[in-house]
C-alpha cells in the first residue's frame, strides 16, 4: 500500500488485524504452502466481497498467518461485520474438502501504527498479535471445534462492537481477562455463527502466570471470581488425592453396611476407592476413533 510518507516517527490510527493458523507447527513442509494458499484465498476473497480493494490495505506475511492494517478511511464496522462474515463462509467452503479443517484465529484492535519500508510496528500491533495468540483464542477454537474465532480488544468492543451494526451482534461476544507479557488486559471473544462462547476455565497465558478467565457474561455481567486453568485444577486434584491417601495409610476404610458411604469419621470428607484401571481425561480433542481401557477376553486374539 502506498503511503504519503513512510516516516516511522509518524503514527496513524488504523485497524490492525492478526490472522494465525491453528497448530501450524503440525503441518509438514509439503503441506504448509497449500495451507498458506488457503489462508490468502480466504482473506483476499473476503476483502473483494466486502468491497475493500486489495491495494487499500497493508498485508504482511507471517509464515503461518497474515498481519493486516487498514487505514481509517475504511469503516471499521465493515471489517468487523461483512468482512468477518465472508471470511467465515470462505473458510467453511475451503474446509469442505479437507480431512483436517483449517482453523483461524483472528484478532482486531485500533491504535497508532507506524509504517516503514519493512512493515508496521507499534503497541497496537503487539497487542493485536498477542490477542490472536492468546490461550483463550487457542482453547476456544479447539474446545468448541470451530473453524474461526475472533478476538477484539476491550477498547474496540466498547467503541464499536457494543453499538452493534450490520452483521455485528455484541450479545454474541464474551469477555475474558488475559495475562499478557505487557500486563493484564481485557478482551472479547466471538465464534462467528454461534452464541456467545462460554469461556470457562482457561490455562494460564504464561507459565506460572494468572489464568485467563471470564470477567463478565455475554452482556457484560458482573465480574466472576478468578478461576484456575484445567492444569491447575488437575494438579490440585492430584495433591488432594495424595494427601488423602497418605492420611488413610494403615487405616481400613469400612463399608460393611454396603451403603456406599465411606465417611467413617463423620467429618464430611469424601473417600474414594478405585479398583482396576483409573484414567482421568480433561478437554481432549480426538481426531479419530480412540479406545480407552484394556481389552479383555479373547476378542484381541487371532484364530
HUHUNOR-V962332 format. One line per field, one symbol per residue. psi: psi as a letter, one per 30 degrees, with the letter a starting at -180 (. if undefined). burial: 1 if it has 9 or more other C-alpha atoms within 8 Angstrom, else 0. Layout:
# HUHUNOR-V962332
psi: ???
burial: ???
This chain:
# HUHUNOR-V962332
psi: kklekhjffkkkjlkkkkkkkkhfffkleffeeeeeeeeeeeeeeeeefggjkefflkkkkgdgakkkkklffkkefeeedeeeeeeeeeeeeefegkejkkkkjkkkkkakkkkaffbllleeeeeeeeefgleeeeeeeeefhlfkkkkkleeeeeeeeffaajgjjffgkkllkkjlefaklklkkkjkgllkkjeakklkekkfllkklkflaeghakklkkklleeeeeeeeeeeeeeeeeffkgkkjkhffgggjgiffggfkkkkkkkbkkkkkkhkjkflkkkkalklagffkk.
burial: 000001000010111111111100001000010011011001111111110100011100000111111111000111111111111101110110000001111111111111110001111111111111111111111110011111111101110111011001111111111111000011111111000110101111110001111111111000000011110110000000000000000000001000000110000000000000000000000000000000000000000
